[in-house]
Amino acid sequence: MAHARAINACFPTGLPYPGIAEHLLRAPPALLGLAEEIDVDAPWRSLPLAVIDTETTGRDASRGDRVVELAVVHFRDGAVEARHALLVNPGVPIPAEASAVHGITDDKVRGEPPFEAVLPRVLTMLEGRIPVAYNAGFDRAFLFAEMRRAGRPVTRSAEGPPALRRSTDWLDPLVWARALSPAARGFKLGEVAARLGVELAQAHRATDDAEAAGNVFYALLAGEPTLTYRALVSRQRGYIAGGLGRTWRR
């Protein structure tokens, strides 16, 4: 049986291919990278966002590095609705070089629950919201790896929160920063936040990074208040197709 493929319908500029508009209106949301329970034709600013950030034991989820802190900040219409943060016991020693970045040591996670124990809370934090993360491929890979270890494989189905489906695109402020300011120097979160006048109180702690990433995203798209969720994801796919979506390893 042939598997449906995700549709990228834009030039690298983010503009749609001629004649594609009718197809985009008829295609199932999941094929377009959209969360099915979200109104895809509503202005993106009016929709609920879950801005996600992880702090980890290392840079590569595929090599067994683990999450030690997870934050999810809820935004809607440019305002913070709620902040959620969890320390997680990774079950392995935290390397000194990782602790030097985020300040989380073995002592700080001793007695904290493992990821599988906090999974129900994670599902609630992400439910019904569009996933957003700065350098999204990094956080997505770690979250998916932890889900697999917890015995809940990630699928393409509509089961579970949008962030935990392979079919749902995560919005990524890094992609937009590169696309909208290609001549700028430096695209780390702190550098982009500083250029936009966004406060980042404590870099490399999950809650502060997530909140700053959300504010950066709203600042980058300040001139696009009526852009629909469907158009937003389509344009981001175009930027990524043009080579603007490379995942950084922290």
C-alpha positions as CSV (number, residue, x, y, z in Angstrom):
1,M,0.0,0.0,0.0
2,A,1.4,3.4,-1.0
3,H,2.0,5.9,1.8
4,A,0.8,9.5,1.5
5,R,3.6,12.0,1.3
6,A,3.6,15.4,2.9
7,I,3.1,18.2,0.5
8,N,5.5,21.1,0.0
9,A,3.7,23.6,-2.2
10,C,6.1,26.6,-2.2
11,F,9.1,28.0,-3.9
12,P,12.1,28.5,-1.6
13,T,10.9,32.1,-1.2
14,G,7.9,30.8,0.7
15,L,5.5,31.8,-2.1
16,P,3.1,29.0,-3.4
17,Y,3.6,27.4,-6.8
18,P,1.1,28.7,-9.4
19,G,-2.1,26.8,-9.5
20,I,-1.5,25.0,-6.2
21,A,-4.0,27.0,-4.1
22,E,-7.0,24.9,-5.0
23,H,-5.1,21.7,-4.1
24,L,-4.0,23.2,-0.8
25,L,-7.6,23.9,0.1
26,R,-8.7,20.4,-0.6
27,A,-5.8,18.4,0.8
28,P,-6.2,16.7,4.2
29,P,-4.6,18.9,6.9
30,A,-2.2,16.1,8.0
31,L,-0.7,16.0,4.5
32,L,0.0,19.7,4.8
33,G,1.7,19.4,8.2
34,L,-1.3,20.9,10.0
35,A,-2.8,19.8,13.3
36,E,-6.3,18.5,12.4
37,E,-8.1,19.9,15.5
38,I,-6.9,23.5,14.8
39,D,-8.9,25.8,12.5
40,V,-6.4,25.9,9.6
41,D,-8.0,29.0,8.0
42,A,-8.0,31.1,11.2
43,P,-5.4,33.9,11.6
44,W,-2.4,32.3,13.2
45,R,-2.2,34.8,16.1
46,S,-5.6,33.8,17.4
47,L,-4.6,30.2,17.8
48,P,-3.1,28.4,20.8
49,L,0.7,27.8,20.7
50,A,2.8,25.5,22.8
51,V,6.4,26.8,22.7
52,I,8.7,24.0,23.7
53,D,12.3,23.9,24.9
54,T,14.5,21.1,26.3
55,E,17.7,21.0,28.2
56,T,19.7,17.8,27.7
57,T,22.7,15.6,28.6
58,G,24.2,16.2,25.2
59,R,23.6,17.2,21.6
60,D,22.4,14.1,19.9
61,A,19.2,12.2,20.8
62,S,20.1,9.4,18.3
63,R,23.2,8.6,20.4
64,G,21.3,8.2,23.7
65,D,21.5,11.8,25.1
66,R,18.5,12.5,27.4
67,V,16.2,15.3,28.4
68,V,16.9,16.8,31.9
69,E,14.4,19.7,31.7
70,L,11.3,20.3,29.6
71,A,9.4,23.6,29.4
72,V,6.2,24.4,27.6
73,V,5.0,27.9,27.5
74,H,1.4,28.5,26.3
75,F,0.9,31.6,24.0
76,R,-2.1,33.1,22.3
77,D,-2.3,36.4,20.4
78,G,1.2,37.4,21.6
79,A,0.5,36.9,25.3
80,V,1.7,34.2,27.7
81,E,-1.2,32.1,29.0
82,A,0.7,29.6,31.2
83,R,4.3,28.4,31.9
84,H,5.1,24.8,32.6
85,A,8.5,23.4,33.5
86,L,9.6,19.9,34.6
87,L,13.0,18.7,35.8
88,V,13.5,15.1,34.6
89,N,15.9,12.5,36.0
90,P,17.6,11.1,32.8
91,G,18.8,7.9,34.5
92,V,22.4,8.6,33.4
93,P,25.1,11.0,34.6
94,I,24.9,14.5,33.3
95,P,28.3,15.4,31.7
96,A,30.1,18.3,33.2
97,E,30.2,20.1,29.8
98,A,26.3,19.9,29.6
99,S,25.9,21.2,33.2
100,A,28.3,24.1,32.3
101,V,25.8,25.2,29.7
102,H,22.4,24.9,31.5
103,G,23.5,24.6,35.2
104,I,21.6,21.4,35.8
105,T,23.7,18.8,37.7
106,D,23.1,15.3,38.9
107,D,22.3,16.7,42.4
108,K,19.5,18.9,40.9
109,V,17.7,15.9,39.2
110,R,18.3,13.4,42.0
111,G,14.8,12.5,43.3
112,E,13.1,14.0,40.2
113,P,10.8,11.6,38.2
114,P,12.0,9.9,35.0
115,F,10.3,11.0,31.7
116,E,7.9,8.1,31.7
117,A,6.5,9.2,35.0
118,V,5.8,12.8,33.8
119,L,4.5,11.7,30.4
120,P,0.8,12.3,31.4
121,R,1.6,15.8,32.4
122,V,3.5,16.3,29.1
123,L,0.5,15.2,27.1
124,T,-1.7,17.6,28.9
125,M,0.7,20.5,28.4
126,L,0.8,19.9,24.7
127,E,-2.8,19.0,24.0
128,G,-4.7,21.1,21.4
129,R,-1.9,23.5,20.6
130,I,0.4,24.2,17.7
131,P,4.0,23.1,18.5
132,V,6.7,25.8,18.2
133,A,10.4,25.6,19.1
134,Y,13.5,27.5,18.2
135,N,15.7,25.2,16.2
136,A,12.7,22.8,16.3
137,G,14.5,19.7,14.9
138,F,16.6,19.5,18.0
139,D,13.8,19.6,20.6
140,R,11.5,17.4,18.4
141,A,14.1,14.7,18.1
142,F,14.7,14.6,21.9
143,L,11.0,14.6,22.7
144,F,10.3,11.8,20.2
145,A,13.2,9.8,21.6
146,E,11.9,10.1,25.1
147,M,8.4,9.1,23.9
148,R,9.8,5.9,22.4
149,R,11.7,5.0,25.6
150,A,8.5,5.6,27.6
151,G,6.7,3.0,25.4
152,R,4.6,5.5,23.5
153,P,5.9,5.4,19.9
154,V,5.2,8.5,17.8
155,T,2.8,8.0,14.9
156,R,1.3,9.9,12.0
157,S,-2.2,9.4,13.3
158,A,-4.4,12.0,15.0
159,E,-3.9,10.3,18.4
160,G,-2.3,12.5,21.1
161,P,-1.2,16.1,21.0
162,P,-0.1,17.7,17.7
163,A,3.5,18.0,18.9
164,L,3.7,14.2,19.3
165,R,2.6,13.3,15.7
166,R,5.0,12.9,12.9
167,S,2.5,14.5,10.5
168,T,2.4,17.8,12.3
169,D,5.0,20.5,11.4
170,W,6.5,22.4,14.3
171,L,6.8,26.1,13.7
172,D,10.4,27.3,14.0
173,P,11.3,30.9,14.7
174,L,14.9,30.1,13.6
175,V,13.7,29.3,10.0
176,W,11.8,32.6,9.9
177,A,14.7,34.6,11.3
178,R,17.0,33.3,8.6
179,A,14.4,33.9,5.9
180,L,13.4,37.4,6.9
181,S,16.9,38.7,7.8
182,P,19.3,36.8,5.6
183,A,22.1,39.4,5.9
184,A,22.1,39.3,9.7
185,R,25.1,37.9,11.6
186,G,24.3,35.3,14.2
187,F,21.2,33.3,14.6
188,K,21.4,31.9,18.1
189,L,18.3,32.6,20.1
190,G,20.0,35.2,22.3
191,E,21.4,37.0,19.2
192,V,18.0,37.1,17.4
193,A,16.2,38.1,20.6
194,A,18.7,41.0,21.2
195,R,18.2,42.3,17.6
196,L,14.4,42.2,18.1
197,G,14.4,43.7,21.6
198,V,13.1,40.5,23.2
199,E,14.2,39.8,26.7
200,L,16.0,36.6,27.5
201,A,16.4,36.5,31.2
202,Q,18.4,33.3,31.7
203,A,19.6,31.6,28.5
204,H,19.8,27.8,28.4
205,R,17.1,27.3,31.0
206,A,14.1,25.8,29.3
207,T,11.3,28.1,30.5
208,D,13.3,31.3,29.7
209,D,14.3,30.0,26.3
210,A,10.8,28.9,25.5
211,E,9.2,32.2,26.4
212,A,11.9,34.1,24.5
213,A,11.4,31.9,21.5
214,G,7.6,32.6,21.5
215,N,8.2,36.3,21.8
216,V,10.7,36.2,19.0
217,F,8.2,34.4,16.8
218,Y,5.5,37.0,17.3
219,A,8.1,39.8,16.7
220,L,9.3,38.2,13.5
221,L,5.7,37.9,12.2
222,A,4.4,41.3,13.6
223,G,3.6,42.3,10.0
224,E,1.5,39.2,9.2
225,P,-1.4,39.2,11.8
226,T,-3.9,37.9,9.3
227,L,-1.8,35.1,7.8
228,T,-3.7,31.8,8.3
229,Y,-2.3,28.8,10.0
230,R,-2.4,26.9,6.7
231,A,-0.5,29.7,4.9
232,L,2.0,30.0,7.7
233,V,3.0,26.3,7.6
234,S,3.0,26.3,3.8
235,R,5.4,29.3,3.7
236,Q,7.7,27.8,6.3
237,R,7.9,24.6,4.2
238,G,9.0,26.8,1.3
239,Y,11.7,28.4,3.4
240,I,13.0,25.0,4.6
241,A,13.0,23.7,1.0
242,G,15.3,26.6,0.2
243,G,17.8,25.4,2.8
244,L,16.8,27.7,5.7
245,G,15.7,24.9,8.0
246,R,19.0,23.2,9.0
247,T,18.9,21.8,12.5
248,W,21.7,23.1,14.8
249,R,23.3,21.0,17.4
250,R,23.7,23.0,20.6
